[in-house]
Amino acid sequence: MKVYFAAVCSVIAGVAVVMDAACHCNTPDACSVFPTTPCSQTGDPDRCQEGWFGPYCQKQNVALRRPSIQSATWFGDHHFTADLAVDGRATTMYKENPPTCTHTAGGTFTPHTWTVYLNTSSTDRIQNMRLYLRENRLYRNVGMEILVSSQMCYNWSSTEHPPPVADVTCRQPLTGNNVTIRVPGGKDICLTLCEVQIFVCSDGWFGTDCDKKCKCPKHKGLCDKITGRCLVCLDFSYGINCASQCGNCLNGDACDKTTGTCPRGCASGWTTDMCQSSCSDGRHGHHCQSECGQCRGNLPCNKINGTCHQRCQPGFQEPFCKECVDGMYGDDCMSRCGQCKDDLTCNKSSGECPEGCQGNLVKPLCQDCPAASGRSNWEVPVAATLGSLVVLAVIALLTSIIYITRMKKQLAALQKKPENDYMSLDETTRDPVVESIYENTDNNVL
């Protein structure tokens, strides 16, 4: 009888906690008998709300339609963008129309990465996930790694790759607000993900598959979703009667149970001591220390990861809009690169070509042709200008000399004495014949 009574109390306690949990069945009728009756029976169609799984819809995919980015995107027949890995369509068939798998651009020897940013209000530890991969290119996934906020969750060796559908259990539960999947770079290597599901148990459930019910009395709160251990307060609550909710602490830390402050500061995109206010417009990241890039329409960026929701201004590179696209340079990314050797892109700050120019174009910008006789383009117009100035100076000098000479002659003529002019005139007008006649006449009279 004592054993029976203890068992009944245990069941009642467990049911009492689950009764308080939210119902995620997709019909009112199913929720009306929850949790005494599961949402879905074996063999029945799925009767869970979107993103929830299990017979009691007690397991949530927290990655569904969350913001995501990848190292580079392949633009083939379609745009195989990062968000396709969390669109809710679980398949291993790459050639779907419309597309449902991501695809990074190949040909690089740096790692190919994909990252999803989870709800930062979630403080649950992450341990279980499922990957749907492209089934006919599995060799590309050799050495794949999975990280939770830069902490290693699981990895395959350099000679192994995961199966097309991979159920992953992290080697230990990890807290964090993002999950990254990466493969080493190399020739013909790229990363293709058709769906990524990251699971967290609903309140009142725990275990690898969230299939175990908590058995904690109400006054003890809920249990740990990994171990099932009963908690004095809810995992992330504080204050009198555990009535207040912790803010968004760094790395998913629990806040102080009395004051609510975060021991190591706030997660990216949150500020103040309580980590419950988001960054101001124009800033993002840990402690809001990073500035947004040049988002289109001067709109603010995502306050967690810094991506621009409405794409970038004319010339800036997505998704962060902080550097120029290939082929453009300058502070405003409005200047076009010249013709660099080997079709390389120019330096995005200075515009200089790293390996020189195509053909005979002039360094450093590779935008001008060289002048004749081997002179640079700026030497020719300068030399022509100087030559013209010299010719004009010589002409002006000669003109001045001629003018001054003439003026001196005219001045000398004006300065001659009047007597000289008179004497000359008198002598030239004297008549010698008259004088002789006069003298002869005078002699005759005498």
Secondary structure, DSSP 8 states (H G I E B T S, - for coil): -HHHHHHHHHHHHHHHHHHHS---BSSHHHHHTTTTS-SS-TTS---B-TTEESTTS-EEETTTT--EEES---BSSSB--GGGGGSS---S-S--SS--S-----S-SS-EEEEEE--TT----EEEEEEEE-TT-GGGGTT-EEEETTEEEEE--TT----SEEEEEEEEEE--SEEEEEE---TT----EEEEEEEEE-TTEESTTS-EE----GGG--B-TTT--B-SS-TTEESGGG-EE---BGGG----TTT---TT-B-TTEETTTT-EE--TTEESGGG-EE---BGGG----TTT---TT-BSTTB-TTT--SB-TTEESTTS-EE---BGGG----TTT---TT-BSTT--TTTT-S---GGG--TTHHHHHHHHHHHHHHHHHHHHHHHHHHHHHHHHHHHHTS-HHHHHHHHHHHH--HHHHHHHHHHHHHH-
